[in-house]
Amino acid sequence: MKKRFFWRIGLFITIIALSGCGVSSPNPAAPPAPPAEIPSALIFPQNLGLDVNKLSGSDSGTLEALRIGQDVSAQIAVLQVAVSSFNGFLDDALKPLAPLLIPTDAGVTHYQNTFFVDNVLASIKIDFSSFDYDNDGVSENCSGHTAALPICYRIWVGDEKRTAGIFETYPTTDNPGKGRFKGVPIGNIEGLIGVIYDHSDPLNKTTEIFTGDQPSNDDPQNLEFSEAGHGLLTQTGEASSAEKTVNFSFEGSGFIDRQIGRFREDSDFLSFSRDLSGIEQESYTAACASISTRIVVENDNCSAIDVGGIPFVDFLTNDQVLPPDDFPDAPTF
């Protein structure tokens, strides 16, 4: 059985409420990357998520209003569960592609092989020719092969179209680089996914993820998601003192939950805002809490990480997860 995207977030919030809380011609217009930047093999990015283990702790329930000294274990836990869910979706979507080592050569305009998806052997075909990724009527300025950036790709698994994307830098085992992709996840997950990521600078990492539950109708261009999420995860600075920000908007069955949280790895404080409606009502802006004690403290403690002026990310729109129109149902080769 395929996994559902949002069961972890939805279930957690429900519990809180109940308890009271190949071969085509390359594009000559695309300049080749300097030879030193070209690895021997093209790999797919991994580890695009955000580590929020610092927020882990026990959940002792919620109170009706935030006040100094209030226990906010549950509110902090929801932030952690949301990021863990996004991380899990990314891992599930990308893990099957990890073993692929695709030669970087101007003659490699398409690629085919067999690989395992959830322990089942399947065929995979990848076309590196340029196409219109964002449906603006203009083909992307991709190289058409694996030896020069940017590299477009469209993936079919078992002759079914799955994911389309663009590499703007070459991923490495240490750095997933910069790029974007959207469509049907390769892993055994229901729904659609879209990701925009930039980890090319280790001191300034951004991953934006869009997820939509499988539509109930048969028209892929007329989606009415029963559950939809948009998360923006950022990390700046050295790992030991990194500032990390979580910003997400989630629409579930009968409720909306929007949250922002920011903390530093070398500090004990969390600044966070929330707008929750439906299952229960809860709204606050730039509350400040101690992560270790999980209680609300004076806002002055969060002055360096204040999220008061940050808007929640927008809700998901279909074009952020739908496969491009320029993506035929059947493989191009």
WOPE-V428955 format. One line per field, one symbol per residue. burial: b if it has 24 or more other C-alpha atoms within 12 Angstrom, else e. A space follows every 10 residues. Layout:
burial=???
This chain:
burial=eeebbbbbbb ebbbebbeee bbeeebbeee ebbeeeebbe ebbbbbbbbb bbebbebebe bbbeebeeeb bbbbbbbbbb bbbbbbbbbb bbbbbbbbeb ebebbbebbb bbeebebeee eebbbbbbbb bbbbeeeeeb bbbbbbbbbb bbbbbbbbeb bbbbbbbbbb bbeebbbbbb bbbbbbbbbb bbbbbbbbbb eeeebbbbbb bbbbeeeeeb eebebbbbbb bbbbbbeeee ebbbbbbbbb bbeebbbbbb bbbbbebbbb bbbbbbeebb ebebbbbbbb bebbbbbebe ebeebbbbee ebbebbbbbb bbbbbbbeee bbe
